[in-house]
Amino acid sequence: MKNFIIALSLFISLAGSVMAETVSTDKSDFALISSVIDDAAYDIRYYSPNNFTGNKIDGYKAPRAYMTKKALAALAVAAADLRAQGYRLLIWDSYRPQKAVDNFVRWINDPVDMGDKSFYPELQKSDLLAGRYIMEKSGHTRGSTVDLTIIKKDGGFVDMGGTFDLFSVVSHPDYENITPEQKRNRQILHDAMIKAGFNALDSEWWHFTLKDEPYPDTYFDFDVE
């Protein structure tokens, strides 16, 4: 009887953890970033082959950027802060369908397709999943994460000391071997996002997730279109 109770408890625990995560195609609580922030610029990398796989990614049918409405409201606060400092946002990625994440995992497990090695110059492709650079479950898929940088109001480049999706220590927000100007630029973006209610990621200076995200256990899978 004791063993039965232990087994039953384990089953309930495992079942609860599986049921805690759901997949949804309901986009009713999402909005385009452009519907709220009218001066943001876009370079949606997974809509094009200009990414680490070297190919356009599943689920990206248009170069658009969605977020949950709650996250977008917070992003608008950060955008206003940065606008007052002479900058505007450049968005690389935000909501990401689960099918896109599945695409990443298939690519990593393909021994032939090496993609664009310039995005992971110091690593083997298998390291991207094993080292948790790419996750089988991504915060982006929950709809309240954004990958972004700042540009000048006239569209001018702002040097961050590294590019988007560079899988390297260079991308760590606290990386020291960059110029004082590059550090300052990273700090400007970081401070505005943190004040607006986002958390930073310790391995990617461009990646921010809303602290109090509305769907912490839901992974969405509607197309970006």
ZILIN-V707563 format. One record per residue. SS is DSSP state (H for helix, E for strand, - for the rest). OMEGA is omega in whole degrees, -180 to 180 (999 if undefined). NEAR is the number of other C-alpha atoms within 10 Angstrom. Layout:
BEGIN
SS;OMEGA;NEAR, SS;OMEGA;NEAR
END
This chain:
BEGIN
-;180;6, H;180;7, H;178;8, H;-180;9, H;179;10, H;-180;11, H;179;12, H;179;12, H;179;12, H;179;12, H;180;12, H;180;12, H;180;12, H;179;12, H;179;11, H;-179;11, H;178;10, H;-177;10, H;-179;10, H;179;11, -;179;13, E;176;12, E;-176;14, E;172;14, -;-179;12, -;-179;10, -;-175;15, -;-180;8, -;177;11, E;176;17, E;174;18, E;176;17, H;-178;24, H;180;15, H;-178;9, -;-179;14, -;-169;18, -;-179;10, -;178;15, -;175;18, E;-173;18, E;170;17, -;-172;16, -;-168;20, H;-176;20, H;171;24, H;-177;21, -;176;15, -;-178;14, -;178;16, -;-172;21, -;178;21, -;-176;19, -;-178;16, -;171;16, -;-171;17, -;179;21, -;175;19, -;178;20, E;-178;22, -;177;13, -;180;13, -;-177;16, -;-177;20, -;178;22, E;169;24, E;169;26, E;-177;24, H;179;19, H;179;17, H;180;26, H;177;25, H;178;16, H;179;18, H;178;27, H;176;18, H;178;17, H;180;23, H;179;23, H;177;17, H;-178;20, H;178;22, H;179;16, H;179;9, -;177;12, -;-177;13, E;168;24, E;-174;25, E;168;25, E;-175;19, E;175;21, E;179;23, E;176;25, -;175;27, -;-179;27, -;-179;30, -;178;26, H;179;25, H;176;18, H;177;20, H;177;22, H;176;16, H;178;17, H;-176;20, H;177;17, H;-180;11, H;179;19, H;-178;21, -;177;12, -;-176;11, -;-175;10, -;-174;8, -;-178;12, -;178;14, -;-180;18, -;-174;15, H;-180;16, H;179;12, H;178;19, -;-171;17, -;-175;12, -;-172;12, -;166;13, -;-178;11, -;-180;20, -;179;14, H;-175;15, H;177;17, H;-179;15, H;-180;10, -;175;10, -;171;9, -;176;14, -;-176;16, -;175;15, -;172;13, -;-175;12, -;174;17, H;178;23, H;-176;23, H;176;25, H;169;27, -;-176;32, -;178;30, E;-180;29, E;172;26, E;-173;20, E;173;21, E;175;25, E;171;27, E;177;20, E;-178;16, -;179;16, -;180;9, -;-178;14, -;-178;10, -;173;11, -;-172;15, -;-180;17, -;178;23, -;-180;17, -;-174;15, -;179;15, -;177;19, -;170;20, -;-177;19, -;-172;22, -;175;16, H;178;15, H;-177;18, H;179;20, -;-177;17, -;-178;20, -;178;16, -;-170;14, -;-172;12, -;174;11, -;-175;13, -;175;12, H;179;11, H;179;13, H;177;17, H;-179;18, H;-180;13, H;176;18, H;-178;21, H;179;16, H;178;16, H;-179;22, H;-176;22, H;-180;15, H;-179;18, H;179;25, H;179;17, H;-178;13, -;175;21, -;180;19, E;169;25, E;176;17, E;176;20, E;-173;13, -;180;14, -;-177;17, E;-177;22, E;-175;26, E;-167;26, E;-179;25, E;179;25, E;178;23, E;-177;24, -;-176;16, -;-175;13, -;-174;18, -;-177;16, -;-175;16, -;-177;16, -;-178;14, E;179;16, E;-173;22, E;-176;22, -;172;21, -;-177;19, -;169;18, E;-176;18, -;999;11
END
